């Protein structure tokens, strides 16, 4: 190695007066060679390829929360397999659906609704939904009959935890996510909003807080 040779030459130059002048010159040359080699190696190193980022990607936190929710639902389904059958989709409905606009103009921040449990016996403990937001724009000004509706957003998700006793209702709120990088709204309403909200799954888990009555054979089938 060049640096070992330089070290030996420098040591001899310090210990031997006769070799000092010639040794210092060799040590200096060796040091210059070492510096040149280091610079050459640094120059020849390949440039790292920049990692492409997806600005529309969802935050990892949201993914971890969703995975945890799925795990908990699967575990509860194993513990109480009849929970999916106690309340049919025809016994669940949404009413009083309306958008809430945020600080940015024409941007929907959330959707408010009332969740009805029409079951006479069982308490609703979990549900999933399908949300569709349409933008209805009039092709002729001030003529609602000419409005053309286009779907600008849809969402399939599990609803926030809520317990709705038999023949009762609870108010719910569904947040509309914004861009994870710019925090800009994912869509804007140019005309009039039209919102459709429908249930896709129901659960009526049995627990000490919500002891569901035993289901009959007819009621246990969707």
Buried (B, 14 or more C-beta within 10 A) or exposed (E): EBEEBBEBBBEBBEEEEEBEEEBBEBBBEBBEBBEEEEEEEEEEEEEEEEEEEEEEEEEEEEEEEEEEBEEEBEEBBEEBEBBBBBBBEEBBBBEEBEBEBBEEEBBBBBBBBBBBBBBEBBBBBBBBBBBBBBBBBBEEEEEEEEBEEEEBBEBEBBBEEBBBEBEBBBEBEBEBEBEBEEEEBBBEBEBEBBBEBEBBBBBBBBEEEBEBEEBEEEBEEE
